[in-house]
Amino acid sequence: MLDNREGQNVPQVTFRTRRDHEWVDMTTDEVFKNKTVVVFSLPGAFTPTCSSTHVPRYNQLTPTFKQHGIDEVICISVNDAFVMNEWRNEQKATNITFMPDGNGDFSRGMGMLVSKDDLGFGDRSWRYSMLVKDGVIEKMFIEPDVPGDPFEVSDADTMLTYVAPNASKPLDVTMFSREGCSYCVRAKGLLRDAGIQFEELVLNRDFSESTIRAISDMSTVPQVFINGDRIGGSEELEQYLNKSRAA
């Protein structure tokens, strides 16, 4: 049974990090003292659920967390500093602090170090998240102690609901574009002026013309999608944003 340690201090350890090709040791106090921190811990860098869902959503919601009193969002995994830095770069997760727990000292101190020998992983962290204020654990969301790698409660949305129940979550926006397209430039300007973050996919670099036809049944760009719905080109996007402002 995994222990819920709400009301207790986080373990006193030293994290061995790498910055600008130098070792930088950080103590627990340096990470947590006089701060309000969201921590999420997971089994391993570059693994499927961790890379496809856990890290990206926390990275997306970190600005919203910070709007509601969170100083830092930290990802902890039983991996060394080199692996954690490369994973952060690969994920483009610039909003999150990646903290290596290479020897498992922090995870062990949390009572969350578990054996993953069946996968050839050795000892790894169980998946969980927690809200820590000045080194004291206020809230923990621990995945159920069942076989496999459950991912039900340690996600970013669950934590944000606890931290700020009425917070507005950012829109999921993707724009298909091409280089030299003036309408694409206009659409990007409309999104930026509205303060909306978006992912841009560029024709012949990130996708082919057959891809955009398969998704939107059209071959023209830009094509903007918001929360899974196709909005259309720059004119349709402008109408959508005007309607949203008026609502």
WOKA-V718492 format. One record per backbone hydrogen bond with DSSP energy under -0.5 kcal/mol. CO is the residue of the C=O (numbers start at 1). NH is the residue of the N-H. Records with the same first field share a line. If there is no record, write none. Layout:
CO=NH / NH
This chain:
3=5
5=8
8=137
11=13
13=28
15=17 / 26
17=24
19=22
22=19
24=17
26=15
27=31
28=32
29=33
32=35
35=37 / 134
36=71 / 72
37=39 / 132
38=74
39=130
40=76
41=128
42=78
44=47
47=51
48=52
49=53 / 54
50=55
53=57
54=58
55=59
56=60
57=61
58=62
61=65
62=66
63=67
64=68
65=68 / 70
66=69
69=71
72=38
73=97
74=40 / 76
75=99
76=42
77=79 / 101
80=84
81=85
82=86
83=87
84=88
85=89
86=90
87=91
88=92 / 93
92=94
93=96
96=98
97=75 / 99
98=100
99=77
101=104
104=108
105=109
106=110
107=112 / 113
108=111
112=114 / 126
114=124
116=119 / 121
117=120
122=116
124=114
127=143
128=41
129=141
130=39 / 132
131=138 / 139
132=37 / 134
133=136
135=10
136=133 / 138
137=7
139=131
140=142
141=129
144=146
155=159
156=160
157=161
158=162
159=163
160=164
164=167
171=173
172=227
173=199
174=225
175=177 / 201
176=222 / 223
177=203
178=181
180=182
181=185
182=186
183=187
184=188
185=189
186=190
187=191
188=192
189=193
190=194
191=196
192=195
195=197
199=175 / 201
201=177
202=205 / 206 / 207
207=204
208=211 / 212
209=213
210=214
211=215
212=216 / 218
213=217
223=176
224=231 / 232
225=174
226=229
229=226 / 231
232=224
233=237
234=238
235=239
236=240
237=241
238=242
239=243
240=244
241=245
242=246
243=247
